Structure formats: structure tokens, C-alpha cells
Amino acid sequence: MKQQTVFLVSTLLLVGSQTAMAQTAEDAATACTEAARLIGEDDLTGALDEAKWCVESLQQLRQQVTLTVFPDSVNGYMGGEVDNQSAMGMTIIERTYSKDDSTISVSLTTGVAGGGLAALAQLGMGMGGTGKKIRVQKRTVLDMSDANGESQYMVQLKSGGMLTMSSSDLNAEKLLPFVREFPIAELDDALAP
């Protein structure tokens, strides 16, 4: 009996967590419609709960779209697993690209922290790195590389996020073609409100 109970609970947790992760546009629409219906019935507490689910579903849908924009291959570099973490209104998506003995880390920060990181990057221009600004795909890119061979480019996205591409294996000049080929504009458009 104890094994059956453990199996049943484990199965319910597994199914429940996959269901929560696999939100669809229909799920979001249902929650949003239900929130509006409850407002009409003057059930503000119920409407607020449904509205929270509506927003959560929409955020998950947007996150799914964002994950698909991280390509499997860029400029001959193959992408590894996509790491996705969300907490306290902030989302960080990371993927490492590899070719031969070189690796490039790509990190996207959105939400509350994305805009703050953009401001910090501009502040830090005088504290290290070249701070040189260039334009790539109609976006401002800061070259934050240092003289020790650590290369880093930070892209201030129009959507408010911050995209960082860095490598300790490549100098700034060798990393730049990867930055130019990465689908920055497509990613930014996917994040636009």
C-alpha cells in the first residue's frame, strides 16, 4: 500500500509540474476570460486570482517563444543546453556555444533587473573594458572587453533586457563576428511587450 501511495503521489506531481510548464494560448485566454467574468459578478478576490493565472500563463508563453530564438548554431558554434531561471520578476536565460577549443557564453536578463543591468553597464564603461559603443542590428552594443583577453559584449535591448556575450577563449575581435550573426533583433522583437 505504501509503494502504491508513493507512486500515485509521484505521478501526480510529475503530471502537475509538466502541465504547469506547458501553458498554451488557450489556457491563457481561458484564465483571462474567467477573470473578466468574475469581475462582472463582483467577485474581485476570484477575479484577482484568475488574473494572476492569466498573467502567469502569458509570461510562460512569452518565455517559450524567447527560448526558441536562441539558435542551435551561430557562426559555426554549436549551442549547448538552454538554462532558464526565473525569480522575483527577473528571468535569466543562458546558453553556451562551443567550437573547437573555444566557448562563448550568451546570457539574457529580462524583467526588473534587465534595465538595471543596462544602466550599470553604462556606468561601468569608465571602470574597465574599452567601453566602446558599436551598432549591431540597430542595437547599441558595448564592448566591455579587457586587456587580459576576457572579451564581453553587452547589448542593450529595446525591450528593456540585457543580452551579454562573453568568452575567455576569444579576444574581442574574434568574438565580434559571433555577436554580429546572433539573432539579436529577432530576440528583442520576441521580448517586446
C-alpha positions as CSV (number, residue, x, y, z in Angstrom):
1,M,0.0,0.0,0.0
2,K,2.9,2.4,0.9
3,Q,4.5,1.8,-2.5
4,Q,1.2,2.5,-4.3
5,T,0.7,5.8,-2.4
6,V,4.3,6.9,-3.2
7,F,3.8,6.0,-6.9
8,L,0.5,7.8,-7.0
9,V,1.8,11.0,-5.4
10,S,5.0,10.9,-7.6
11,T,2.8,10.5,-10.7
12,L,0.5,13.4,-9.7
13,L,3.5,15.7,-9.0
14,L,5.1,14.8,-12.4
15,V,1.9,15.3,-14.3
16,G,1.1,18.5,-12.4
17,S,4.5,20.0,-13.0
18,Q,4.5,19.2,-16.7
19,T,1.0,20.7,-17.0
20,A,2.1,23.9,-15.3
21,M,5.0,24.2,-17.7
22,A,3.1,23.5,-20.8
23,Q,0.8,26.6,-20.9
24,T,-0.9,27.2,-24.2
25,A,-2.5,30.3,-25.6
26,E,-5.9,28.6,-24.9
27,D,-5.0,28.3,-21.2
28,A,-4.1,31.9,-21.0
29,A,-7.3,33.0,-22.8
30,T,-9.4,30.9,-20.6
31,A,-7.9,32.4,-17.4
32,C,-8.2,35.9,-18.7
33,T,-11.8,35.4,-19.8
34,E,-12.6,33.9,-16.4
35,A,-11.1,36.9,-14.6
36,A,-13.3,39.2,-16.7
37,R,-16.4,37.1,-15.9
38,L,-15.6,37.2,-12.2
39,I,-15.3,41.0,-12.3
40,G,-18.7,41.1,-13.8
41,E,-20.0,39.1,-10.9
42,D,-18.3,41.4,-8.4
43,D,-16.0,38.6,-7.2
44,L,-12.9,40.7,-7.0
45,T,-10.9,38.1,-5.0
46,G,-11.7,35.4,-7.5
47,A,-11.0,37.7,-10.4
48,L,-7.6,38.7,-9.0
49,D,-6.7,35.0,-8.6
50,E,-7.7,34.3,-12.2
51,A,-5.9,37.4,-13.4
52,K,-2.7,36.2,-11.7
53,W,-3.0,32.9,-13.6
54,C,-3.7,34.9,-16.8
55,V,-0.5,36.9,-16.4
56,E,1.5,33.8,-15.4
57,S,0.3,31.9,-18.5
58,L,1.1,34.8,-20.8
59,Q,4.6,35.1,-19.2
60,Q,5.2,31.4,-19.8
61,L,4.1,31.7,-23.4
62,R,6.4,34.6,-24.0
63,Q,9.3,32.7,-22.3
64,Q,8.6,29.7,-24.6
65,V,8.9,32.0,-27.6
66,T,12.1,33.5,-26.3
67,L,13.7,30.1,-25.8
68,T,13.1,29.2,-29.4
69,V,15.0,32.3,-30.6
70,F,18.3,31.0,-29.1
71,P,19.6,29.2,-32.2
72,D,21.2,25.8,-32.1
73,S,24.2,27.1,-34.2
74,V,25.7,30.6,-34.7
75,N,28.8,31.3,-36.8
76,G,29.9,27.6,-36.6
77,Y,29.4,27.4,-32.9
78,M,27.1,24.7,-31.6
79,G,24.7,25.6,-28.7
80,G,24.5,23.5,-25.5
81,E,21.6,23.2,-23.2
82,V,19.5,26.3,-22.5
83,D,19.4,27.2,-18.8
84,N,16.4,29.1,-17.8
85,Q,15.8,30.6,-14.3
86,S,13.1,33.0,-13.1
87,A,12.7,34.6,-9.7
88,M,11.3,37.8,-8.2
89,G,10.3,39.3,-11.6
90,M,13.6,38.6,-13.2
91,T,14.4,35.9,-15.8
92,I,17.9,34.8,-16.9
93,I,18.3,32.6,-19.9
94,E,21.8,31.2,-20.6
95,R,23.3,29.1,-23.3
96,T,27.0,28.2,-24.0
97,Y,28.2,27.8,-27.6
98,S,31.3,25.7,-28.5
99,K,33.6,25.2,-31.4
100,D,36.9,23.5,-31.3
101,D,38.5,24.7,-28.0
102,S,36.5,27.9,-27.8
103,T,33.4,28.6,-25.9
104,I,31.1,31.6,-25.9
105,S,28.5,32.3,-23.1
106,V,25.3,34.0,-24.0
107,S,23.1,35.4,-21.2
108,L,19.8,37.2,-21.5
109,T,18.4,39.1,-18.5
110,T,14.9,40.4,-18.6
111,G,12.4,41.8,-16.2
112,V,13.2,44.1,-13.3
113,A,17.0,43.5,-13.5
114,G,17.4,43.9,-17.3
115,G,17.0,47.7,-17.3
116,G,19.2,48.0,-14.2
117,L,22.0,46.0,-15.8
118,A,21.9,48.3,-18.8
119,A,22.4,51.3,-16.6
120,L,25.2,49.6,-14.7
121,A,26.9,48.7,-17.9
122,Q,26.9,52.3,-19.0
123,L,28.2,53.4,-15.5
124,G,30.9,50.7,-15.7
125,M,32.2,52.0,-19.0
126,G,34.7,54.1,-17.2
127,M,35.7,51.4,-14.7
128,G,37.1,48.8,-17.0
129,G,36.9,47.4,-20.5
130,T,37.0,49.5,-23.6
131,G,33.5,50.9,-23.2
132,K,33.5,51.3,-27.0
133,K,30.0,51.5,-28.4
134,I,29.1,49.9,-31.7
135,R,25.9,49.3,-33.6
136,V,24.7,45.7,-34.4
137,Q,21.3,45.0,-35.9
138,K,20.2,48.6,-35.0
139,R,21.0,47.9,-31.3
140,T,23.6,49.6,-29.1
141,V,26.4,47.2,-28.2
142,L,29.0,47.9,-25.5
143,D,32.5,46.3,-25.9
144,M,33.3,45.6,-22.2
145,S,36.4,43.5,-23.1
146,D,39.6,44.0,-21.1
147,A,43.3,43.9,-22.0
148,N,43.7,40.5,-20.3
149,G,41.9,38.7,-23.1
150,E,38.5,38.5,-21.4
151,S,36.0,39.6,-24.1
152,Q,32.5,40.7,-23.4
153,Y,29.8,42.5,-25.4
154,M,26.6,43.8,-23.8
155,V,23.6,44.6,-25.9
156,Q,21.0,47.0,-24.5
157,L,17.7,45.6,-26.0
158,K,14.9,47.9,-27.0
159,S,12.6,45.7,-25.0
160,G,14.4,46.6,-21.8
161,G,16.5,43.5,-21.4
162,M,20.3,43.0,-21.5
163,L,22.0,40.4,-23.7
164,T,25.6,39.5,-22.8
165,M,28.0,37.5,-24.9
166,S,31.4,36.7,-23.4
167,S,34.4,34.5,-23.9
168,S,37.6,33.9,-22.0
169,D,38.9,31.9,-25.0
170,L,38.4,34.6,-27.7
171,N,39.6,38.2,-27.9
172,A,37.0,40.9,-28.7
173,E,38.0,40.9,-32.4
174,K,37.3,37.1,-32.7
175,L,34.1,37.3,-30.7
176,L,32.6,40.1,-32.7
177,P,31.5,38.0,-35.8
178,F,29.5,35.8,-33.4
179,V,27.9,38.9,-31.9
180,R,27.0,40.2,-35.4
181,E,25.5,36.9,-36.5
182,F,23.5,36.2,-33.3
183,P,19.7,37.0,-33.9
184,I,19.7,40.0,-31.6
185,A,16.9,41.9,-33.3
186,E,14.7,38.7,-33.6
187,L,15.2,38.0,-29.9
188,D,14.5,41.6,-29.0
189,D,11.3,41.6,-31.0
190,A,10.2,38.4,-29.3
191,L,10.5,40.1,-26.0
192,A,8.7,43.3,-27.0
193,P,5.6,44.0,-24.9
